[in-house]
Amino acid sequence: MQFGWYVNDWANAAFSATVLTVFLGPYLTTVAKEAADAAGNVHPLGLSIRAGSFFPYTVSFSVLLSVAVMLLTGTVADRTGRHKELMCGFAYVGSLATMGMFLLDGDRYLLGGALLVVANISYATSVALSYAYLPGLASPDERDKVSSTGWAYGYAGGGLLLIANLVLFQGHDAFGLDSGTAVRICLASAGLWWALFTVVPMLRLPSRAGVAPSRAAEGPTAPGDGEPAGGSLRELARTLRGMRKHPLTLLYLAAFLCYNDGIQTVVSQASLYGSEELGMDQTSLVTAVLLVQVVAIGGALLLGRIAHRYGAKRTILGSLVGWVVTVALGYFMPAHQPAWFYALACMIGLVLGGSQALSRSLFSHLIPPGREAEYFSFYKVSDRGTSWMGPLVFGVAYQLTGSYRSAIISLLVFFVIGFAVLLKVPVRRAIEAVGNPVPERL
């Protein structure tokens, strides 16, 4: 069953890496600039914004919409026990929207924005449901390892597709393609990859998440199971009220939502920063992200080992210090110097996978049993590809200053505040408060 869960990360990481991190940001910005007026502005929904801010604003908008979808879907999943069906259903909607990005050419920036919104909402909801499986996949002392392995699978899968896309993009002339067509094929390939490999978790995972494998076949057991899904709005309201009974879990969640919003904004806007501020060409951008993917495999496994010795919380705090150093160096990065950009990519990869994998496994200890999908839906508000505060701050900073350097340095506030809040979380008491067994090391 763990293998099916690992392959789910392998499948959906293609969307995060190829679409959100590498190709769509710079390409959609180029498309938006084609549609811009003489002042360099576009006018979606009657609003006037800089063409360079369209992509981060669209990411923020999609995440705001995904919050409601994730929360409601998580409640339905926990009530009905149909985690797998909902997870895979959203995965296929997202993969189809991603394949539709092949049609994004000329000045069709609105089409690109609409497809991004659908794909990102589907991606966020599908991944939130997949996270709910973690408590049933491993014992408390094994979760850091299992979560880190899942992230390593994700980076390996995303990296493998990026290699293929790099070959296609670099050799587009030999294939008789212009660069724009090559990018559109790369975008569509992520959707196809996502759809094909989602077949494995469909076959290997049980319908219900969050219970021990031996109980998976018993059917729904959570409160309210068997009732019509139409009552899920009331159940969601009860969940929101019930979360107030676990203030330490909420404190950890607040810390995560803050620092991981910074992480995800760095990841999603790195290509835009590299192309527009540092003058990197598309090949350099793809190579840098490929380096992130490869180094992140080792980084996830390495930080998992460190957490086994020193505890997940301490390891996460150390990784946040690494993120502060990385963002500060990114601000001073010289333009038109690919070697420095590649070094920055390696630094990102080293702390990226481990900080996220350990945050996921640590949060799994803080969830009341039977509420995994609902709580992970809140968690997913600021996970891979679904941050909204960071892109909003990034976009506003660029809107006000016209400088991507100012935009990137503004993200430091997320890491500093997240570090300070996480430092105050008494993890052992938080785990005991929800009635879960406490792992040996925290």
N, C-alpha and C positions, 0 to 999 in steps of 0.2 A: 504494500500500500504506500510506503514511503516513496518508492520509485515513481509511482504515478503522480505523487505530489511534486516531486522534484522536476518531472518532465513538464508539469504545468508552468513552473517558473521558466524552464527552457523555452516553452512556447510563447508566453506573453512578453518575455524580455525583448523580443524582436521589435515590438511596437515601441517600447521605451527607448531602446538604443538607436534603431534605424530612423524612426519617425520623430520622436520628441527630442532626442539628444543631437542627432546629426543633420538630417536632411530637411525636415519640414521648416524649422525656424528660419534659416537663411533663404530657402526657396520661397516660402510663403511671403517673406519680407520683400523679396525681389518682385513677386507677382503683385503685391500691394503697391509697390513703387511704380509699377507699370500703370496702375489704375489711379495714381495720385494726381491731384491738381497741381497747378504751378507752384503752390506754396509747399508741396510735399505732403499734403494731407489726404486721407481717404475719409469717406463719410458713411460708415456702416450704421444702419438704423437711424440715420439722420444726425449722427454725432460726427464731430470733426476731430480727428486724432492724427498724429504723425504716423506715416506708413511704417516707420521703424518700431512703433509701439503696438502695432496691430497683433502680432503673434503673442507677446506676453499678456496683453489684455484678453485675447481669446482664450488662452490657457486659464486665466483667472475666472473668466465667465463660465467656462465648462466645468470648473471645479465647484463653483457655487451651485450650479445646477445638480452636479453629481452628489452633493451632500444629501439632498432630499431623497434622491433615488437610492443611494447606498443605505441610508437609515431605514427606509421603508422596506427595501428588499431584504436587509439583514433580519428585520423583525419577521417578515413572512417566512424566511428560511428557517429560523429557529422555531417558529410555530408549526410549520408543516413538515420539517425534516427533509426538505427537498433542496439541500445545499448544492448538490452536484448539478441538478437539472438547471437551476438558476445560474450557477457559475458558468457552465458551458454555454447556456443560452446567450448570456451577455457577451461571452467570448466570441461567439460567432457573429453577433451583431457588430461588435467592434472590428472584427477581422474584415467583414464585408465593407464597412465604412472606410477602412484603411485601404483595401483594394480599390475602392472608388477614387482614391487620390490620384490614380493614374490619369483621371480626366482633368486634373488641375493644371491648366496651361494658360498662356496669354495673360489676361488681367482678371481671371476668375478668383479673386481673393475671397469673395463672399462664399463661393462654393468650398474653397479650402477651409475657411473658418467653420462652416456648417459641418463638414466631414470631421474636422478636428473635435468639435464639440461632441458629436455622436460617439466617435471612437474613444475619446478620453473618458466620457461618462461610463461607457461599457467596460472599458479597461479597469477603471477604478472599482466598479461594482463587482466585477468578476474576481479581481485580486483580493478584495476585502473578504469575499466568501471563501476563497482558497485559504486565507490566513486562519479562518475558523477551524480548519482541520488540525492545526498544530498541536493543541492540547491532547488530542486523541492519538497522535502519531508517536509520541515519545514520553517517557517518564520525566518528571521535573528536572532531574540531573542530566538528562540527555538532550534537552530542548535547544540549548545553545548550539550544540553540534549539529543537530538536525536542521535548525534554521539556517546556520552558516552554510551547510551543504546545499540547501535549496538555493540560496543566493549564488553560490558558486556555479550550480547548474545554470542559473539564469544568465550569468555573465558569460559562461561558456557558449550557450546557445545564441545569445545576442552577438557575441564576438564572432562566431562562425559565420553567421549571416552577413555581418559587416565585412568580413574578408571577401566573401563572394561579391558584395556590392562594391567594395573598393576596386576589385578587378574589373567589374563592369564599368564603373565610372571612369577609371583611369584609361581603359581601353575602348571608350565609347566610339572613337573614330574608327577603330578597327572593326567594330560591330555595325558600322554604318549609322550611328545614332548621334544626334546632337546632345549637348550636356543636359539640357532641360528634359529631354525624353529619357535619358539615362537616370536622372533623379526620380522621375515619375515611376519608372520601372522599379527602382530601389524601394520607393514608398510602398508600391503595391506588393512587392515581394514579402514585406513584413506582414501584411495581412494574410497572404497565402501561407506563410510559415506558421503563423499563429493558428490558423484554421486546421492545418494538417496535424500538428502535434497535439492539439487539444483532444484529439481522438484517444490518446493514451490515458489521460486522467478520466475521460468518460468511461473507459473500460476498467480501470484499476481502482478507482475510489468508490467508497460506499455513498449512498445518497445523503446520509446524515453526517455532519461534521461535529467535532468537539466531544466525541465519546470514545471510549476504548474500543479498539477494533472488534473485540469479542461481543460487544453490545450493538454493533452497527446494524445488525440484521433484525434487532428487536423492534425497530420502527420508532415513531415519535414518542418522546418521553418528557419533553419540556412542558412547562405549564401552558395550557391553552392549545396543545397539539390536538389536531383533529377538528378544531373549530374552523369555520370559514375564514379564508384569508382576509375578507373584508373587515374583520375585527382588528386587523394589524395596526391601524392608526391609533386605536385605543391602547393596544399593547405597547406601541412605541411611546405614547405619552407616559405609560406606567414605567417604561424603561428609563426615560429621562428623569422621572421623579425618583426612581430607585437608585440611579447613579449618585444622587446626593447622599445616599447612605454610605458611600465608599469614597470619602473625600481624598484619601491618599491615592487611590487609583486615578481620580480626576487630576490630582496634582502632577502625577507622573505623565498623564496624557497631555496636560498643558505644557510641560517641559518638552515633550516629544513634538507636539504640534508646532512649537516655536523653532527649536533647532533643526528639525527635519524640513521645515519649510525653507530654511536657508540652504540646506543640502540640496533639495530638489530644484531650487531656483538656480543654483550654480550649475547643476547638471543640465537642466532644460535650456538655459540661456548661454551655455558655454560656447556653442557653435556660433550663435549670433554675436557674442562678444569677440570671438576669434576672428570672424569674417569682417565685421564692421569696424572694430576698434584696432585690432592687431594686424589686419590685412592678410589673413590666412586664406589660401585658396581652398576649394572644396576637397582636394586630395589631402591637404594637410589636416583639415578638420576631421575627415574620416579616419586618417591614420592616428590622430590624437585620441579619438574616442575608442578606436580599436585597442590602443594602449591601455586606456582606462579599463576596458572590458577584461583584458588579459591580466593586468596587475590586480584588478579587483577580485579575481578568482583566488589568487594567493592571499590577498588582503583579508578576504572573508574567512578563509581557513585559519590564517595566522591569528587574527583577533579572536576567533573562536577558541583557539588553544590558550591564548593569553587569558581569556575570560574563565576558562576551566581552572586556571591557577589563581587568578586574582579576583575573579568575580565580574559579572557582566556590567554592573553599575560603574565600577572603577574604570573598566576598559572603555566604556562609552564616554566617560568624562575625559579620558586621555585622548580619544579620537576627536573630540570637539576642540581641544587645544590644537590638534593637527589641522582641523578645518580653519581655525582663525589664522594660523600661519599661512595656509594655502591661499586663502582669499586675499590676504595682505600682499603676498608675493604676486598674485594675479593682477592687482592694481598697478604695481610697478613694472609689470612685464613689458619689455621693449617690443615695439611693432616690427613686423616683417622678419622675425627671428624664429623659424620653426623649431629649432633645437630647444629653445627655452619653453616654447609652448608644449613640446613633448614632455619635457621635465615636469611641467605643471600637471600634465595629464597623469603622469606616473604617481605624483603626490596625491592627486584626487583618488585614483584607483586604490591606493594603499589604505586609505581610511574610509572609502565609500562603502564597500560591501560589508565590512565588519560592523561599522556603526549602525547600519540598517538592520542587519541580521540579528544582532544582539538586542537592539531595541524591540524588535518583533518578539523574540523569545522571552524577554523580560516582561513585556506587557501580557503575554499569555498566562503568566502566573497571577496576574492581578485581576483576572476576569472571573466573576461568579460562574460556577458550572451551569451549563445549559444556556448561557447567554453569549456564546462566543461570536456568532455572526453579528449580533447587534453591537457589541462592544468594539469588534474589529472594524465595523463600519465607521464608528467615530474615529478610530485610529487611522483609517485609510484616508481621512480628510487631508492628511499631510504625509502621504507616503509616495512611493515611486510614481512620478508623473501627475500627482493630484494636488500639489501645493497651490495656494492661491494668494496668501499674503505676500510671499516673496516676489512672485511675478508682478503683483500689483505695485509693490514698492519699487521694484526694478523699472517697471514701465513709467511710473510717475517721476522717478529720478531722471530718467532719460528725457521725459516730456519737459521737465523744468530746466534741465541743464544742457541737453543736446549731447551729452557725453556718456558713453557706456562705461568709462572708468568710474565716474561718479555713481553710476547705477550699480556696478559690481561691489564697490566698497560699502555701499549702503546696507548690504546684506550682513555685515559683521554683527549688527545689533541682534539678529536672530540667534547667532551662536552664543553670544555673551549672555543674553537673557536665558536661553535654554539651559546653558551650563549652570547658571546660578539657581534656577528653579530645581533642576535635577539633583543638585547637591543637597537640597533640603528634603528630598523624598526618603523617608525611612522604609526601605524596600521590604525588610523582613516583617515589620508591622503591617504593611499594606497587604502582603500575601496572606498573613494570618487573618486579617480582617475580612477577607472574602471567603475564608474557609478552605484554602488550598494548601497542600503540603509544601513545606519550605525546602528548596534544594540546599545541598550541602554548602555551596558557595554562591554568593550574591555579589 
